[in-house]
Amino acid sequence: MKTRSFLLILILWAILSSPVAGQIKNARKEISLFNYSNAITILKKALDKKKCPAEIKREATILLADCYRRQNDVPNAREWYSKAVKFADIDPLNYYYYAQALRSSGDYAEAKQMFLHYSVSVKQDRQGQLLAAYCDSAVKWQNRPPDREIRNPRILNSAQSDFGAVTFEKEILFASDRIVATRQDRMYGWTGYNYLHLFSASPIDPSNYYGDFSKPSEAGNPFNEAWHVGPVSFNKTFDEVFINETSLSKDKGRKDPGRIRTHMLKLFSSVKKDGNWSKPEPFFYNSDDYSVGHPALTPDGNTLYFVSDMYGGYGGTDIYMSTRENSMWSPPVNLGPVINTAGNEMFPYISLNGDLYFASDALPGFGGLDIFVSNNINGKWTTPKNMGSPLNSSYDDFALTVAPDNVSGFFSSNRPGGEGNDDIYSFRKIPVKKVVPPQQAFVTGCVKNKTTLTPIPNAVVFFIDNKHDTALIIRTNANGCFTTPVDKHRSYITKAMQTGYISDCLSFSFDTLDNKYDLTLPRDLLLDQLEVNKIFRLDNIYYDFDKWKIRKDAEPPLNDLVLILRENPVVTVELGSHTDCRGSDEYNQKLSQRRAESAVKYIIHNGIEVTRITAKGYGETRLINKCECLKCTSAEHQMNRRTEFKILSVTNNQPESSFDLNLFHTGDFINIKTLPEDFFRICGKK
């Protein structure tokens, strides 16, 4: 079913009065009416005669090849053109059509020879040389790795033609000329099948348009109110639709000198209000002199792309656009020579991001119609890109649309192996595989709340190796995780930060003998949330007996607190010192206070404002174990001799001089010299 040849229904305005003289004359009459299926039957009967005259055989062979070509029956067109070109003094155009059939069959070497033969015979037409070059290109393109996979959802397809699938709410709509028991259509002479009608089906899994579907059923009004209906196009809210129709009752058609009327493709629109569709209204630029069809409404509904063979185009059918202005549609604008060619461009589709997908039989491709995509940049269309295999084949591939998930969709093709003439195929993108050199890998890490172990999204991760002075910035995803490439022969440091949390970091490297390429950090990065009255312990702060002076080995944990306060200027803290139970209460109280004050002085000396930290000695008032003092072990006494800090307040006002995490974005590289001097100190980097 090739409605895309774009000349659809011819009906006889007045039956010619002269009697039918001979089978060839009768066949030509059927061809003039586009009743190719009838013409094929007549021509085959003529050729079956044992004593068919040579001239009749010649004419019947050429006409038969032409009928199959117009029906887009590639195998039969190839067979009969191969016979036609063996006749002497044949019209060179038959070599061109034979080459097209060979190219559509994937026989690029033989097709190239026939295109070159045509170009020698018709030197003024460069199309032969151009298509011969396309044959060479197609051979090279066949070796490209695919970026999509396809499948035939066979329940959608019939023994006839099914094409032009679009999503509509929770189902899909598509055009088909299948035979339906409940509908008694007249046969469409072009194909020998029914007229086109719209059918609907639903995905079994509503979120999976690449999976299985329910059995299709005929769509209701306003979608099936004409002779030929389809394809259609909706806006993103599914309350406006443009319908491709050909109706013998709605127009007079174009009458040629032979008194035969051609009824053109036309567009009709309908809007949905209060759950009901309005009566379809004709598009303002419909005409009885040319076709207007294949609608593609932009998601916002303000621009309509369509196909037409109106006068002044670049080829057979061109793509045009019209914009809605104050409820009126602007005059059609041809998309120009970047998109349109001397051939046929058709079946446009506009994606959510504004990309234009369409089919063409004259741009560099595999053969027949191929699917292309073009981007609109600053109001100009980019050079169309062939979508490649497996979306495109040597046969006709067209009518691509994208599903709501934006990674799958549908297209139509008459390639071999389908259920009928044109079949609907579904496609989806193949996830990009990570290709890494032997000594490289990808490492995944996660940032979590240290207490609840819940993920922390949008945390900032600083990632550096031992050979560079730059840090890679990564933001965690919604699951609190990140992935980045690493070299196995290097050592790395990664540090995670988030506003309102204490940072965490670690150093790591991987065994170069390990042949795994998907690696994980040795542990999660765990961030402590800053909450009022929350207490954190500072380990390994030791004092000499009966002393309160800060020893050298007590400086590192105090430096850790300095770093925490620098990175979190919105908090104030209390530094508390505790003793064990030995000694008098008064003695322990004074000793702990002096030790706390000594630690606070050290912290203030290292740049922390005096207003942000206070000293508090607790003596032996907050022992953390219940052992009897004289019977406590050394370890139990040690547990009680501790230094802690407690969050007193957390403000929402970030000081201008603070370390602003909003300045860091995924993919940034920053010089580590611009970071605080001790930024990576607790990770092991000096």
C-alpha positions in Angstrom: 0.0 0.0 0.0 1.8 3.1 -1.1 -0.2 6.1 -0.3 3.2 7.7 -0.1 3.4 7.8 -4.0 1.1 10.6 -3.2 -1.4 10.1 -6.1 -4.2 8.3 -4.6 -7.7 7.7 -5.9 -8.6 8.2 -9.5 -12.3 7.6 -10.4 -13.9 7.7 -13.7 -16.0 10.9 -14.2 -17.7 9.5 -17.3 -17.1 6.1 -18.7 -15.4 6.4 -22.0 -17.8 5.7 -24.8 -15.5 3.8 -27.2 -15.4 0.0 -26.8 -12.4 -1.7 -25.3 -10.1 -2.8 -28.1 -7.7 -5.5 -27.1 -6.1 -6.5 -23.8 -3.3 -4.0 -23.9 -5.7 -1.1 -24.5 -7.8 -2.4 -21.6 -4.8 -2.6 -19.4 -3.8 0.9 -20.3 -7.2 2.1 -19.3 -6.9 0.5 -15.9 -3.5 2.0 -15.5 -4.9 5.5 -16.3 -7.4 4.9 -13.4 -4.5 3.7 -11.2 -6.2 0.3 -11.0 -2.8 -1.4 -11.1 -4.0 -4.7 -9.6 -6.6 -5.1 -12.4 -4.0 -4.1 -15.0 -1.6 -6.7 -13.8 -4.2 -9.5 -14.2 -5.0 -8.4 -17.7 -1.3 -8.1 -18.7 -0.4 -11.5 -17.4 -3.3 -13.0 -19.3 -1.9 -11.4 -22.5 1.6 -12.7 -21.8 0.2 -16.2 -21.1 -1.0 -16.6 -24.6 1.1 -19.1 -26.6 1.2 -16.9 -29.7 1.6 -13.5 -28.1 3.0 -11.2 -30.8 6.5 -9.8 -30.1 5.4 -6.2 -30.0 2.5 -7.1 -27.6 5.0 -9.0 -25.4 7.3 -6.1 -25.3 4.6 -3.6 -24.4 3.0 -5.9 -21.8 6.4 -6.6 -20.2 7.2 -2.9 -19.8 3.7 -2.1 -18.5 3.7 -5.0 -16.1 7.1 -3.8 -14.7 5.7 -0.3 -14.4 2.6 -1.5 -12.5 4.7 -3.4 -10.0 7.0 -0.4 -9.5 4.0 1.8 -8.8 2.7 -0.7 -6.3 6.1 -0.8 -4.7 6.4 -4.5 -5.2 10.2 -4.6 -5.4 10.7 -8.3 -6.1 8.3 -8.4 -9.0 9.4 -5.0 -10.3 13.0 -6.3 -10.4 12.0 -9.4 -12.2 10.0 -7.7 -15.0 12.4 -4.8 -15.5 15.2 -7.3 -15.9 13.1 -8.7 -18.8 12.2 -5.3 -20.2 15.8 -4.0 -20.5 16.6 -7.0 -22.8 14.4 -5.5 -25.6 16.2 -3.4 -28.2 15.8 0.4 -28.4 14.2 0.4 -24.9 13.5 3.7 -23.2 16.6 4.4 -21.0 14.2 5.2 -18.1 13.6 1.4 -17.8 17.3 1.1 -16.9 16.8 3.7 -14.2 13.8 1.9 -12.8 15.6 -1.4 -13.0 18.5 0.1 -11.1 16.1 1.4 -8.4 14.6 -2.1 -8.0 18.1 -3.6 -7.8 19.2 -1.0 -5.2 16.0 -1.6 -3.2 16.8 -5.3 -3.2 20.3 -4.6 -1.8 22.1 -5.6 -5.0 24.3 -2.5 -5.0 26.9 -3.7 -7.5 24.4 -4.5 -10.3 22.4 -1.4 -9.4 25.5 0.8 -9.8 26.0 -0.6 -13.3 22.4 0.1 -14.4 22.5 3.6 -13.0 25.8 4.3 -15.0 24.2 2.8 -18.1 21.3 5.2 -17.7 23.6 8.2 -17.1 25.4 7.4 -20.4 22.1 7.2 -22.3 20.7 10.4 -20.7 23.7 12.6 -20.1 21.7 15.6 -19.2 20.4 13.8 -16.1 23.1 13.6 -13.3 20.8 11.5 -11.1 22.2 8.3 -12.5 25.8 9.1 -11.5 24.6 10.4 -8.1 22.7 7.2 -7.3 25.6 5.1 -8.5 27.8 6.8 -5.9 25.1 6.2 -3.3 25.4 2.5 -4.0 29.1 2.6 -3.0 28.2 4.5 0.1 25.5 2.0 1.1 28.1 -0.8 1.0 30.3 1.1 3.5 27.4 2.0 5.8 26.4 -1.6 6.2 29.5 -2.2 8.3 28.6 0.5 10.9 27.7 -0.8 14.3 24.0 -0.2 15.0 22.9 2.2 17.8 19.3 0.9 17.8 17.6 -2.5 17.9 14.3 -3.3 16.2 11.5 -5.9 16.4 8.3 -6.6 14.5 5.4 -6.6 16.9 3.5 -9.0 14.7 0.2 -8.7 16.4 -0.1 -5.1 15.0 0.5 -6.1 11.4 -1.6 -7.8 8.8 -1.2 -9.4 5.4 -1.9 -6.0 3.9 -0.3 -2.6 4.8 0.1 -1.2 8.3 2.1 2.0 8.8 2.3 5.4 10.5 2.0 4.4 14.1 1.7 7.4 16.6 1.2 7.4 20.4 -2.2 8.6 21.5 -2.8 8.8 25.3 -2.2 5.2 26.5 -2.4 3.5 23.1 -1.2 3.8 19.5 -3.0 4.7 16.3 -1.9 3.5 12.8 -3.2 3.3 9.3 -4.1 -0.1 7.7 -5.9 -1.4 4.6 -6.5 -4.8 6.2 -9.8 -6.6 5.6 -12.2 -6.2 8.5 -15.2 -8.5 8.8 -17.4 -5.6 10.1 -16.6 -3.3 7.2 -17.6 -4.0 3.6 -15.3 -1.7 1.7 -14.9 -1.5 -2.1 -11.6 -2.8 -3.3 -9.0 0.0 -3.9 -7.8 -0.7 -7.4 -4.3 0.6 -6.8 -3.5 -2.2 -4.5 -6.3 -4.7 -4.7 -7.0 -4.2 -0.9 -9.4 -2.2 1.2 -9.2 1.6 1.7 -7.1 2.9 4.5 -8.6 3.2 8.0 -7.2 3.9 11.4 -6.7 1.1 14.0 -5.7 1.3 17.7 -3.8 -1.0 20.1 -2.4 -0.7 23.6 1.0 -1.9 25.0 0.6 -4.8 27.4 3.0 -2.9 29.7 1.9 0.7 29.6 5.5 1.9 30.1 7.1 -0.4 27.4 6.4 0.5 23.8 9.1 -1.9 22.6 7.1 -4.9 24.1 3.9 -6.7 23.1 0.6 -5.1 22.2 -3.1 -5.9 22.4 -4.9 -7.1 19.3 -5.7 -4.0 17.2 -9.3 -2.8 16.7 -10.8 -0.2 14.4 -10.7 3.4 15.8 -13.9 5.3 16.3 -15.0 8.7 15.1 -13.7 11.2 14.0 -10.8 9.0 12.8 -12.6 6.9 10.2 -15.0 9.1 8.4 -13.5 9.1 4.9 -12.4 6.7 2.1 -8.7 6.8 2.9 -7.8 7.9 6.5 -4.3 8.1 7.9 -1.8 8.9 9.1 -2.6 11.3 11.9 -0.7 13.6 14.2 -1.6 14.9 17.7 -0.3 17.7 20.0 1.3 16.7 23.2 -1.9 17.0 25.3 -3.9 14.8 22.8 -6.7 17.3 22.5 -6.1 18.3 18.9 -5.5 16.0 15.9 -4.7 16.5 12.2 -6.0 13.7 10.0 -4.8 12.7 6.5 -7.9 12.0 4.4 -9.1 11.4 0.9 -12.9 11.6 0.6 -14.9 11.2 -2.6 -17.8 12.9 -1.0 -16.0 16.0 0.3 -14.4 17.4 -2.8 -14.8 17.5 -6.6 -11.2 16.5 -7.3 -9.0 17.6 -10.2 -10.3 16.8 -13.7 -7.9 16.0 -16.5 -8.6 16.3 -20.3 -9.7 12.6 -20.2 -12.5 13.6 -17.9 -10.9 11.6 -15.1 -10.9 13.1 -11.6 -8.1 12.8 -9.2 -9.1 13.2 -5.5 -6.2 14.7 -3.6 -4.9 14.1 -0.2 -6.3 16.6 2.2 -5.9 17.5 5.9 -8.7 17.8 8.5 -8.4 18.9 12.1 -10.5 18.1 15.2 -10.3 19.3 18.8 -11.4 17.4 21.9 -13.6 19.3 24.4 -15.4 17.8 27.3 -14.3 14.3 26.2 -15.8 14.7 22.7 -14.1 15.3 19.4 -15.4 18.0 17.1 -16.5 17.5 13.5 -13.3 17.5 11.4 -12.6 20.8 9.7 -10.6 21.1 6.5 -7.2 22.7 6.6 -7.2 26.2 5.0 -4.6 25.3 2.4 -6.2 22.1 1.1 -6.6 22.2 -2.7 -8.2 20.2 -5.6 -5.1 21.0 -7.6 -2.5 19.4 -5.4 -2.2 17.1 -2.4 -1.7 18.2 1.2 -1.0 15.4 3.6 1.3 13.6 6.1 0.6 16.0 9.0 3.2 16.5 11.7 1.9 18.8 14.5 4.5 20.2 16.9 4.0 19.2 20.6 2.8 22.7 21.4 0.3 22.6 18.5 1.5 25.9 17.0 3.3 24.7 13.9 2.1 22.2 11.4 4.5 20.4 9.0 3.1 18.6 6.0 3.9 17.2 2.6 2.6 18.6 -0.7 3.2 18.4 -4.4 2.0 22.0 -4.9 3.6 24.0 -7.6 7.0 25.6 -7.0 8.6 22.8 -5.0 12.0 21.2 -5.5 10.9 17.8 -6.5 8.0 15.3 -6.5 6.8 16.0 -2.9 8.3 18.5 -0.5 7.9 19.2 3.2 6.2 22.6 4.1 5.4 24.3 7.4 2.7 26.6 8.6 2.4 28.4 11.9 -0.7 29.3 13.8 -1.2 33.0 14.2 -4.3 34.3 16.1 -6.1 31.1 15.4 -5.2 31.3 11.7 -2.6 29.3 9.8 0.1 31.2 7.9 0.8 30.5 4.2 2.9 27.4 3.7 6.7 27.8 3.7 8.9 25.3 1.9 11.6 24.0 4.2 14.1 24.7 1.4 16.8 22.8 -0.5 18.6 21.5 2.6 15.6 19.3 3.4 13.9 19.0 0.0 15.4 17.4 -3.1 14.5 16.6 -6.7 12.9 13.4 -5.3 10.2 12.8 -2.7 10.4 14.0 1.0 7.5 12.8 3.1 6.2 11.5 6.5 7.7 14.4 8.7 7.7 14.1 12.5 8.7 16.6 15.1 10.2 15.4 18.3 9.8 17.0 21.7 13.2 18.7 21.3 12.3 20.0 17.9 14.2 17.5 15.7 12.7 16.8 12.3 12.5 13.2 11.2 11.4 12.5 7.7 11.7 10.0 4.8 13.4 10.7 1.4 14.2 8.7 -1.7 16.8 11.1 -3.1 19.2 11.9 -0.2 22.2 9.6 0.3 20.7 6.3 1.5 20.4 2.6 1.3 17.6 2.5 -1.4 14.0 3.4 -1.6 12.8 5.7 1.2 15.3 6.2 4.0 14.7 7.9 7.4 16.7 11.1 8.1 16.9 13.5 11.0 17.7 17.3 10.9 18.1 19.7 13.8 16.9 23.3 13.7 19.7 25.6 15.0 19.1 29.3 15.1 16.2 28.9 12.6 18.2 26.9 10.1 18.0 23.2 9.3 21.2 21.2 9.5 22.2 18.8 6.7 19.9 15.7 7.1 21.6 12.7 8.7 20.8 9.2 7.6 19.6 7.2 10.6 21.5 4.1 9.4 20.8 0.4 9.8 18.7 -1.2 11.1 16.1 1.6 10.9 17.0 1.9 7.2 17.3 -0.9 4.7 17.5 -1.2 1.0 13.7 -1.2 0.9 11.3 1.6 1.9 11.6 2.8 5.5 9.5 5.7 6.7 7.1 7.2 9.2 9.3 7.3 12.3 7.8 8.5 15.5 9.2 8.6 19.1 7.4 7.0 22.1 6.9 9.0 25.4 10.0 7.4 26.9 12.1 9.2 24.3 14.3 6.1 23.7 11.9 3.9 21.8 9.4 4.4 19.0 8.0 3.2 15.7 8.8 3.2 12.0 7.3 1.5 9.0 9.0 -0.6 6.3 8.2 -3.0 3.4 11.4 -5.0 3.9 11.2 -8.7 3.5 10.3 -10.9 6.5 7.2 -8.9 7.5 3.6 -9.9 7.8 2.4 -7.9 4.8 3.4 -5.2 2.4 4.2 -2.4 4.9 4.7 -3.4 8.5 5.1 -1.4 11.7 8.3 -2.0 13.5 9.3 -0.8 17.0 12.8 0.3 17.9 14.8 1.3 20.9 18.2 2.8 21.5 21.0 0.3 22.4 22.7 1.5 25.7 26.2 2.7 24.9 28.7 0.1 26.1 31.7 1.3 28.0 34.9 0.7 26.0 38.0 1.1 28.1 41.7 0.4 27.4 43.2 -2.7 29.3 44.5 -0.6 32.2 41.4 1.5 32.6 38.1 0.9 34.4 35.1 2.7 35.6 34.6 3.2 39.4 31.2 3.8 41.0 30.8 5.3 44.5 27.9 6.4 46.6 27.5 9.2 49.2 25.2 8.5 52.1 24.0 9.8 55.4 26.3 8.3 58.0 23.5 7.7 60.5 20.6 6.7 58.3 22.6 5.3 55.3 20.1 7.1 53.0 21.6 8.4 49.7 22.6 12.1 49.5 21.8 13.3 46.0 23.6 16.3 44.4 26.5 16.0 46.7 29.8 17.5 45.4 32.6 14.9 44.8 36.2 16.1 44.3 38.2 13.4 42.5 42.0 13.6 42.0 44.8 11.2 41.2 48.4 11.1 42.2 49.8 12.5 38.9 47.8 15.7 38.4 47.2 19.0 40.2 43.5 19.2 39.1 40.4 17.8 40.7 37.4 16.5 38.7 34.1 17.7 40.0 31.2 15.2 40.0 27.7 15.7 41.4 25.9 12.6 42.7 22.7 11.4 41.0 19.3 10.9 42.5 20.5 7.7 44.1 23.5 9.5 45.7 26.0 7.7 43.4 28.5 8.6 40.7 30.6 6.9 38.1 33.9 8.0 36.6 36.8 6.4 34.6 40.1 5.6 36.5 43.5 4.1 35.6 44.3 1.0 37.6 48.0 1.9 38.0 47.2 5.2 39.8 46.2 6.2 43.4 43.2 8.3 43.9 41.6 10.5 46.5 37.9 11.3 46.5 36.1 13.7 48.9 32.4 14.2 49.2 30.7 17.4 50.5 27.2 18.6 51.0 25.8 21.7 52.7 24.8 20.8 56.3 27.0 17.8 56.5 30.6 17.0 57.6 32.6 15.9 54.6 34.2 12.5 54.2 37.0 11.3 51.9 39.2 8.3 51.3 42.3 7.2 49.3 42.2 4.1 47.1 43.8 2.3 44.2 43.0 -1.0 42.3 45.0 -4.1 41.5 46.3 -3.8 38.0 46.0 -7.6 37.6 42.3 -7.5 38.2 40.5 -7.8 34.8 37.3 -6.3 36.0 36.3 -2.9 34.4 33.3 -2.0 36.5 34.7 -1.3 40.0 33.3 0.2 43.2 34.9 2.3 45.9 36.3 0.4 48.9 33.4 1.9 50.9 30.7 4.5 50.7 31.5 8.1 51.5 29.5 8.8 54.7 28.6 12.3 55.7 27.5 13.2 59.2 24.6 15.6 59.3 25.0 18.8 61.3 22.1 19.0 63.8 21.8 21.0 67.0 22.9 19.2 70.2 24.4 16.4 68.1 27.7 15.3 69.7 30.8 14.1 67.8 33.8 12.5 69.5 37.4 13.6 68.8 39.6 10.5 69.1 43.3 10.3 70.2 43.5 13.6 72.1 46.0 12.9 74.8 47.4 15.0 77.6 50.3 14.4 80.0 49.3 13.3 83.5 47.8 16.2 85.4 48.5 18.6 82.4 46.4 20.4 80.0 49.0 21.5 77.4 48.2 20.3 73.8 50.7 17.6 72.9 52.0 17.1 69.3 50.1 13.8 69.0 46.8 15.6 69.9 47.1 18.2 67.1 45.8 16.0 64.2 42.3 15.4 65.6 42.0 19.1 66.6 43.1 20.0 63.1 40.2 17.8 61.8 37.8 20.0 63.9 39.4 23.1 62.5 38.7 21.8 59.0 35.1 20.9 59.8 34.5 24.4 61.2 36.1 26.0 58.1 34.0 24.0 55.7 30.8 24.6 57.7 30.9 28.3 58.8 27.2 28.2 59.6 27.7 26.2 62.9 28.8 27.1 66.4 30.1 24.4 68.7 31.0 23.6 72.3 34.2 21.7 72.9 33.8 19.5 75.9 36.6 17.7 77.9 35.9 14.7 80.1 38.0 12.9 82.7 37.7 9.4 84.2 36.5 8.8 87.7 39.8 8.9 89.5 40.6 12.0 91.5 38.2 14.3 93.3 35.2 15.8 91.6 36.5 19.4 92.1 40.0 18.4 90.7 38.6 16.7 87.7 36.2 19.6 86.9 39.1 22.1 87.0 41.4 19.8 85.0 38.8 19.2 82.3 37.9 22.9 82.0 41.6 23.8 81.5 42.1 21.1 78.9 38.9 22.2 77.1 40.2 25.9 77.1 43.6 24.8 75.9 42.0 22.9 73.0 39.8 25.9 72.1 42.8 28.3 72.2 44.5 25.9 69.7 41.5 26.0 67.4 41.2 29.8 67.6 44.9 30.2 66.9 44.3 28.2 63.7 41.8 30.7 62.3 38.4 29.9 63.8 36.5 32.9 65.1 36.3 33.1 68.9 32.5 33.5 68.8 32.0 30.1 67.1 33.5 27.9 69.8 33.3 27.7 73.6 35.1 25.5 76.1 33.3 23.3 78.6 34.9 21.0 81.2 32.6 18.2 82.4 35.0 16.4 84.8 33.7 13.0 85.6 30.0 14.0 85.5 29.3 12.2 82.2 31.0 8.9 82.3 30.0 6.6 79.4 30.3 3.2 81.2 29.0 1.9 84.5 32.1 0.2 85.8 32.9 0.7 89.5 35.7 3.2 89.6 38.2 1.2 91.5 37.5 -1.9 89.4 37.5 -0.2 86.0 40.0 -1.5 83.5 42.5 0.8 81.8 40.4 0.6 78.6 37.3 1.6 80.5 39.1 4.6 82.0 40.3 5.5 78.6 36.8 5.5 77.2 35.8 8.1 79.8 38.8 10.4 79.1 37.6 11.9 75.9 37.1 15.1 74.0 33.9 15.9 72.2 32.3 18.7 70.3 28.6 19.4 70.3 26.7 21.5 67.7 25.2 24.5 69.5 23.6 26.2 66.5 23.2 25.9 62.7 22.2 29.1 60.9 20.8 29.5 57.4 22.9 32.5 56.5 26.0 31.4 54.5 28.8 33.9 55.0 30.2 35.5 51.9 33.7 34.2 52.7 32.4 30.6 53.0 33.2 27.6 50.8 30.3 27.8 48.3 29.4 24.4 46.9 27.0 25.9 44.4 30.1 27.0 42.4 31.0 23.5 41.5 29.4 21.6 38.5 29.8 18.1 37.1 32.6 17.9 34.6 34.5 20.9 35.9 38.2 20.7 36.5 39.8 22.9 39.2 43.4 23.4 40.2 43.8 21.9 43.7 46.0 24.9 44.6 42.9 27.0 44.6 41.4 24.9 47.4 42.2 25.4 51.1 45.7 24.1 52.0 44.5 21.3 54.2 41.5 20.4 52.0 42.6 16.8 51.4 44.6 16.4 54.7 42.3 13.9 56.4 42.3 11.8 53.2 46.0 11.2 53.4 47.2 14.0 51.1 49.7 16.3 52.8 
